[in-house]
């Protein structure tokens, strides 16, 4: 896939944070999460969330979060946020012997 050009290989989106939070809330115990920019009736961030299942068939939840794509001519109105370096850790619980 290619963007408009090497220089403009980004997409700026406007999203209602509450909608994003509701979609991601169901991902708390997810096995996997896919996020895609899709075009339904309007542009959306589509989240495909695979949840743990007690049966062999996977459980998948899909959330479509409407977004507005911000035109490139408007990008100058947005500043890159200053974000401190994050510290992410993953821990695994030990499974008891059965």
MOTAKA-V200379 format. One record per pair of residues at least 6 apart in sequence whose C-alpha atoms are under 6 Angstrom apart, sorted by the first residue. I is the first residue (numbers start at 0). J is the second residue. D is the distance in Angstrom with one decimal. If there is no record, write none. Layout:
i = <I	I>
j = <J	J>
d = <D	D>
This chain:
i = <2	11	12	12	12	13	13	14	22	29	29	30	30	31	31	32	32	33	33	34	34	35	35	36	36	37	42	43	43	43	43	44	44	45	45	46	46	47	47	48	48	49	49	50>
j = <8	69	67	68	69	66	67	66	62	49	50	49	50	48	49	47	48	46	47	45	46	44	45	43	44	43	66	63	64	65	66	63	64	62	63	61	62	60	61	59	60	58	59	58>
d = <5.0	5.3	5.6	4.7	5.6	5.6	5.0	4.9	5.8	5.7	4.6	5.5	5.5	6.0	5.2	5.7	4.6	5.6	5.1	5.6	4.7	5.6	5.2	5.8	4.7	5.2	5.7	5.7	5.2	4.3	5.2	5.8	5.1	5.7	4.5	5.6	5.1	5.9	4.6	5.5	5.1	5.8	4.5	5.4>
